[in-house]
Amino acid sequence: MAAAVREGSVPADHYLNKALEQARAVDRGHEGLNAFLALAKPGGPAPDAPDSGSGRAGETHPTGDGLLAGVPVAVKDNLCTLDLPTTCASRILEGYRSPYEATAVRRLRVAGARLVGKTNMDEFAMGSSTENSAFGPTRNPRDRDRVPGGSSGGSAAAVAAGVVPCALGSDTGGSVRQPAAFCGVVGVKPTYGRVSRYGLVAFASSLDQVGAFGRSVLDAALLLEAVAGYDPRDPTSVRRPVPDLSGGLDEGIRGRVVGLPREYLPDTLAPEVRARYDEAVERLREAGARIREVSLPHTRFAVSTYYVLAPAEASSNLARYDGVRYGGRASEARSTLELYRASRTRGFGPEVVRRIMLGTFGLSAGYHDQYYDRAQKVRALIARDFERVWADGVDLLFTPTAPGPAFRLGERTADPVAMYLSDVFTVTANLAGIPGVSVPMGEVAGGGGDRPPLGGQFLAPPWHEAPMLQAARALEVSYGITGEDT
Amino acid sequence: MSVSREEVERIAALARLDVFGEDEPAAEGRPSAVRLTEELNRILEHIATLEEADISEIGDPIRLPSDPVPFRDPGLEPDSLAEGAPADRAPRWRDGFFLVPRLPALVDDEEDGS
């Protein structure tokens, strides 16, 4: 795609207009996907001129070389954009137009990509099914009775439905990798600090990271390459060179030590999931990987740790939505406090309220030590587990991305804990700040004659995205996925 | 560890959220304190597994790969709105500031100090 646009054999708007047509065809009406909350106008805003690709002062790795020239890209609705609203799928931000754009979005423009639209998500990225959107759930393109996963379900569905070859999401506890697995596409969460969070609406700042979806590992790698790099506007972004992620993808996995952590393979794992996983491990072995069993003993505390820390950070970050500066306001309020309470209560959905309450509780006097402080220390234990495995010579870890395939719409909405456990294999990477990627790993019987896909997850030491993506590529090639040219 | 309904009401006040109690009519958008208490207790029951972790050797909190966090460049300017906010981004705009409707007078509220 990009090459054809760069050479001028295809008009710059060609793929954008095709994507918009496709989005309108699949997204609306009865059983429409509802993957988009807003679509660009045909033709869209013009991409930046090539010479404006030098980036802002202090930034590294600006990609003004047309890496994604003319490539249509969808962006999760918690990344600020100038031309389309940014709502985080919340009533409290309904109609909000950001006065600035996220660094990741700006870098896409500079690389020549064309913004197709803003994608649906769980409200403020809190959820694992995209059912917590104030604007209705997204459906899974593989089976419209199933959830696409979450919270970046709209981005995953847009890629799986063939609307766009790649899309941006955000991953706080698995919100890119789990929907990628549920929709049968590739999803990468880079190392914490690899991509600027400037303009990513904050949920849990020590865990949030911008991530990339692709039809193939190559698509996801190209997108990640375009948005990665230091940004002085995000002090947690890191001044490190961005490796050539897309160039060396076919280097393979020969000689790499791949650890299989036993805590990610509990006896309760569905036999069919275990069978697909074992087959994938065999494929890795055939591709030349050296397989080794390993242990990450504190994994069992990960979901609990996450559900103390993420809500605590959320309760602080979401304090800014008070009816004064953003979105909806309870205009009948007679005092400032009443204004805050009425606007927030009306604006936030049930899951966001639940997490703000949980976070406020965990940080409140009398409970801070028991919950927040303890969870921070357990987080350190979880990170230490990974450090020991890397120090022991393991290059990568391979796990299932989720305990099972996409569940049916409405199946888990009444049980928050069951929903939280969807993240059991993904939250550890966010707690430790390491990169992870989900790649298709076969299918299972869905019960209704359908075959929902599964995902396999590679985890790697900090900054080792390149070998991690090479492994993911080796696995997808073994399934016959070649990856079209983006 | 579990929380009582009264405690849930206290936390809601701290979080600037309204909940309705057993003796109040359900109102649109206001979550039920009773239901929230049940849900939070189920979640806290799961979180209680943290008590089984041996944290005796952990002194410092976690260091993320991005540590040490550098100080921001003091010369860095925020994205400028000096050219004016487009009309569709803010209804009113003056001298680089967004104008918002006047707030209702801040009145004493016994929950405000909680």
Interface residues (C-beta under 8 A of the other chain):
Chain A: A57 G58 R97 S98 P99 Y100 T191 Y192 G193 S206 P232 R233 P235 T236 S237 V238 R239 H298 R300 F301 V303 S304 T305 Y307 V308 S315 A319 D322 V324 R325 R329 S331 A333 R334 S335 T336 L337 E338 L339 Y340 R341 A342 R344 T345 R346 F348 P350 V353 R354 I356 M357 L358 T360 F361 S364 Q370 Y371 R374 A375 Q376 K377 V378 R379 A380 L381 A383 P416 V417 Y420 L431 A432 G433 I434 P462 W463
Chain B: M1 V3 E7 V8 I11 A12 L14 A15 R16 L17 D18 G29 R30 P31 L36 E39 L40 R42 I43 H46 I47 A48 T49 L50 E51 E52 A53 I55 I58 D60 P61 I62 L64 P65 S66 V69 P70 F71 R72 D73 L76 D79 L81 A85 P86 D88 R89 A90 F98 V100 P101 L103 P104 A105 L106 V107 D109 E111 D112
